[in-house]
Amino acid sequence: IAEELGRKMVLNMVMVGFVTAVTGVVSPEAVRKAINSSVPRGTERLNLSAFEEGLENGKSMLAAELAPA
């Protein structure tokens, strides 16, 4: 996913999104705020995109696991 976004370095944000989706420990909005306030200026959009991709991937995987067989 990170490579598809054009930067392998955002793999960590993909994983943050995935973990956010499957654990529910922290809200997606709280993570978005943290990303906006902590990443280098000018990389907010890329990092948020990576987070959203991971979040959606995690949600999809979780839904598939919970779907009746």
N, CA and C atoms as an extended XYZ file, in Angstrom:
207
Properties=species:S:1:pos:R:3:atomname:S:1:resname:S:1:resid:I:1 pbc="F F F"
N         0.839       -1.195        0.000 N   ILE     1
C         0.000        0.000        0.000 CA  ILE     1
C         0.873        1.244        0.000 C   ILE     1
N         1.904        1.246        0.836 N   ALA     2
C         2.789        2.412        0.905 CA  ALA     2
C         3.467        2.650       -0.433 C   ALA     2
N         3.896        1.589       -1.094 N   GLU     3
C         4.530        1.748       -2.399 CA  GLU     3
C         3.543        2.298       -3.419 C   GLU     3
N         2.292        1.881       -3.345 N   GLU     4
C         1.270        2.391       -4.263 CA  GLU     4
C         1.054        3.888       -4.069 C   GLU     4
N         1.240        4.361       -2.853 N   LEU     5
C         1.107        5.786       -2.563 CA  LEU     5
C         2.346        6.568       -2.989 C   LEU     5
N         3.385        5.847       -3.373 N   GLY     6
C         4.574        6.500       -3.893 CA  GLY     6
C         5.717        6.665       -2.908 C   GLY     6
N         5.540        6.265       -1.672 N   ARG     7
C         6.594        6.435       -0.673 CA  ARG     7
C         6.572        5.281        0.314 C   ARG     7
N         7.600        4.451        0.279 N   LYS     8
C         7.679        3.342        1.226 CA  LYS     8
C         7.728        3.839        2.666 C   LYS     8
N         8.215        5.056        2.848 N   MET     9
C         8.411        5.572        4.202 CA  MET     9
C         7.106        5.736        4.982 C   MET     9
N         5.952        5.733        4.301 N   VAL    10
C         4.690        5.903        5.020 CA  VAL    10
C         4.081        4.568        5.455 C   VAL    10
N         4.862        3.511        5.361 N   LEU    11
C         4.383        2.206        5.805 CA  LEU    11
C         3.896        2.266        7.246 C   LEU    11
N         4.586        3.034        8.079 N   ASN    12
C         4.171        3.138        9.480 CA  ASN    12
C         2.762        3.710        9.602 C   ASN    12
N         2.411        4.665        8.765 N   MET    13
C         1.069        5.252        8.825 CA  MET    13
C         0.021        4.268        8.321 C   MET    13
N         0.383        3.458        7.333 N   VAL    14
C        -0.526        2.408        6.875 CA  VAL    14
C        -0.816        1.465        8.037 C   VAL    14
N         0.219        1.086        8.752 N   MET    15
C         0.051        0.168        9.886 CA  MET    15
C        -0.725        0.815       11.033 C   MET    15
N        -0.514        2.095       11.267 N   VAL    16
C        -1.288        2.795       12.305 CA  VAL    16
C        -2.774        2.746       11.943 C   VAL    16
N        -3.084        2.967       10.678 N   GLY    17
C        -4.475        2.893       10.236 CA  GLY    17
C        -5.058        1.508       10.416 C   GLY    17
N        -4.286        0.505       10.043 N   PHE    18
C        -4.739       -0.871       10.172 CA  PHE    18
C        -5.004       -1.224       11.635 C   PHE    18
N        -4.071       -0.910       12.498 N   VAL    19
C        -4.220       -1.219       13.925 CA  VAL    19
C        -5.387       -0.439       14.530 C   VAL    19
N        -5.574        0.792       14.102 N   THR    20
C        -6.707        1.590       14.570 CA  THR    20
C        -8.019        0.895       14.223 C   THR    20
N        -8.108        0.379       13.006 N   ALA    21
C        -9.344       -0.275       12.567 CA  ALA    21
C        -9.609       -1.572       13.314 C   ALA    21
N        -8.602       -2.392       13.476 N   VAL    22
C        -8.865       -3.726       14.034 CA  VAL    22
C        -8.905       -3.765       15.553 C   VAL    22
N        -8.326       -2.775       16.225 N   THR    23
C        -8.338       -2.813       17.690 CA  THR    23
C        -9.390       -1.906       18.301 C   THR    23
N        -9.659       -0.776       17.675 N   GLY    24
C       -10.601        0.179       18.241 CA  GLY    24
C       -10.091        0.868       19.500 C   GLY    24
N        -8.796        0.756       19.767 N   VAL    25
C        -8.213        1.327       20.986 CA  VAL    25
C        -8.253        2.855       20.958 C   VAL    25
N        -8.114        3.422       19.793 N   VAL    26
C        -8.131        4.875       19.643 CA  VAL    26
C        -9.019        5.211       18.445 C   VAL    26
N        -9.641        6.365       18.488 N   SER    27
C       -10.552        6.733       17.405 CA  SER    27
C        -9.767        7.219       16.180 C   SER    27
N       -10.308        6.963       14.996 N   PRO    28
C        -9.651        7.463       13.793 CA  PRO    28
C        -9.455        8.991       13.824 C   PRO    28
N       -10.415        9.705       14.362 N   GLU    29
C       -10.291       11.164       14.419 CA  GLU    29
C        -9.113       11.584       15.294 C   GLU    29
N        -8.917       10.915       16.413 N   ALA    30
C        -7.787       11.239       17.289 CA  ALA    30
C        -6.464       10.991       16.570 C   ALA    30
N        -6.396        9.913       15.806 N   VAL    31
C        -5.172        9.617       15.064 CA  VAL    31
C        -4.953       10.664       13.978 C   VAL    31
N        -6.004       11.051       13.281 N   ARG    32
C        -5.865       12.096       12.244 CA  ARG    32
C        -5.296       13.377       12.842 C   ARG    32
N        -5.816       13.766       13.995 N   LYS    33
C        -5.308       14.976       14.659 CA  LYS    33
C        -3.843       14.813       15.026 C   LYS    33
N        -3.482       13.646       15.536 N   ALA    34
C        -2.084       13.391       15.910 CA  ALA    34
C        -1.175       13.434       14.684 C   ALA    34
N        -1.632       12.864       13.595 N   ILE    35
C        -0.831       12.891       12.368 CA  ILE    35
C        -0.619       14.328       11.920 C   ILE    35
N        -1.692       15.100       11.870 N   ASN    36
C        -1.581       16.494       11.419 CA  ASN    36
C        -0.637       17.320       12.280 C   ASN    36
N        -0.558       16.998       13.556 N   SER    37
C         0.283       17.806       14.440 CA  SER    37
C         1.705       17.272       14.590 C   SER    37
N         1.982       16.077       14.058 N   SER    38
C         3.301       15.511       14.320 CA  SER    38
C         4.161       15.208       13.103 C   SER    38
N         3.580       15.147       11.931 N   VAL    39
C         4.395       14.837       10.749 CA  VAL    39
C         5.045       16.117       10.209 C   VAL    39
N         6.127       15.969        9.454 N   PRO    40
C         6.776       17.156        8.887 CA  PRO    40
C         5.817       17.959        8.005 C   PRO    40
N         5.913       19.264        8.116 N   ARG    41
C         5.066       20.153        7.322 CA  ARG    41
C         5.226       19.816        5.841 C   ARG    41
N         4.119       19.753        5.162 N   GLY    42
C         4.119       19.431        3.743 CA  GLY    42
C         3.876       17.961        3.451 C   GLY    42
N         3.917       17.117        4.492 N   THR    43
C         3.683       15.680        4.285 CA  THR    43
C         2.352       15.226        4.876 C   THR    43
N         1.572       16.176        5.353 N   GLU    44
C         0.305       15.826        6.004 CA  GLU    44
C        -0.601       15.014        5.085 C   GLU    44
N        -0.777       15.473        3.875 N   ARG    45
C        -1.696       14.805        2.936 CA  ARG    45
C        -1.238       13.360        2.662 C   ARG    45
N         0.042       13.174        2.400 N   LEU    46
C         0.579       11.838        2.136 CA  LEU    46
C         0.387       10.928        3.345 C   LEU    46
N         0.710       11.413        4.517 N   ASN    47
C         0.578       10.604        5.725 CA  ASN    47
C        -0.875       10.282        6.036 C   ASN    47
N        -1.755       11.242        5.853 N   LEU    48
C        -3.178       10.982        6.079 CA  LEU    48
C        -3.723        9.990        5.056 C   LEU    48
N        -3.275       10.086        3.829 N   SER    49
C        -3.705        9.119        2.807 CA  SER    49
C        -3.262        7.718        3.179 C   SER    49
N        -2.034        7.592        3.649 N   ALA    50
C        -1.524        6.285        4.058 CA  ALA    50
C        -2.332        5.744        5.235 C   ALA    50
N        -2.624        6.598        6.199 N   PHE    51
C        -3.440        6.194        7.344 CA  PHE    51
C        -4.809        5.713        6.873 C   PHE    51
N        -5.457        6.476        5.996 N   GLU    52
C        -6.798        6.122        5.519 CA  GLU    52
C        -6.788        4.800        4.759 C   GLU    52
N        -5.756        4.567        3.965 N   GLU    53
C        -5.652        3.293        3.244 CA  GLU    53
C        -5.538        2.129        4.225 C   GLU    53
N        -4.690        2.282        5.225 N   GLY    54
C        -4.553        1.240        6.238 CA  GLY    54
C        -5.834        1.034        7.024 C   GLY    54
N        -6.510        2.130        7.346 N   LEU    55
C        -7.772        2.064        8.081 CA  LEU    55
C        -8.815        1.284        7.290 C   LEU    55
N        -8.960        1.611        6.024 N   GLU    56
C        -9.942        0.930        5.185 CA  GLU    56
C        -9.580       -0.541        4.994 C   GLU    56
N        -8.292       -0.824        4.836 N   ASN    57
C        -7.843       -2.204        4.699 CA  ASN    57
C        -8.164       -2.990        5.968 C   ASN    57
N        -7.914       -2.385        7.105 N   GLY    58
C        -8.221       -3.036        8.376 CA  GLY    58
C        -9.706       -3.271        8.555 C   GLY    58
N       -10.514       -2.288        8.199 N   LYS    59
C       -11.964       -2.440        8.295 CA  LYS    59
C       -12.454       -3.575        7.398 C   LYS    59
N       -11.914       -3.633        6.191 N   SER    60
C       -12.308       -4.689        5.252 CA  SER    60
C       -11.930       -6.064        5.779 C   SER    60
N       -10.731       -6.169        6.308 N   MET    61
C       -10.275       -7.456        6.834 CA  MET    61
C       -11.120       -7.871        8.040 C   MET    61
N       -11.410       -6.924        8.899 N   LEU    62
C       -12.219       -7.214       10.076 CA  LEU    62
C       -13.623       -7.643        9.676 C   LEU    62
N       -14.207       -6.955        8.705 N   ALA    63
C       -15.552       -7.317        8.231 CA  ALA    63
C       -15.552       -8.716        7.641 C   ALA    63
N       -14.510       -9.058        6.911 N   ALA    64
C       -14.430      -10.397        6.313 CA  ALA    64
C       -14.309      -11.476        7.387 C   ALA    64
N       -13.564      -11.170        8.445 N   GLU    65
C       -13.407      -12.122        9.542 CA  GLU    65
C       -14.705      -12.325       10.311 C   GLU    65
N       -15.501      -11.266       10.415 N   LEU    66
C       -16.725      -11.330       11.200 CA  LEU    66
C       -17.940      -11.787       10.390 C   LEU    66
N       -17.787      -11.857        9.075 N   ALA    67
C       -18.904      -12.263        8.213 CA  ALA    67
C       -19.226      -13.733        8.433 C   ALA    67
N       -20.518      -14.052        8.432 N   PRO    68
C       -20.896      -15.452        8.584 CA  PRO    68
C       -20.364      -16.284        7.423 C   PRO    68
N       -19.997      -17.501        7.722 N   ALA    69
C       -19.420      -18.401        6.694 CA  ALA    69
C       -20.478      -19.010        5.823 C   ALA    69
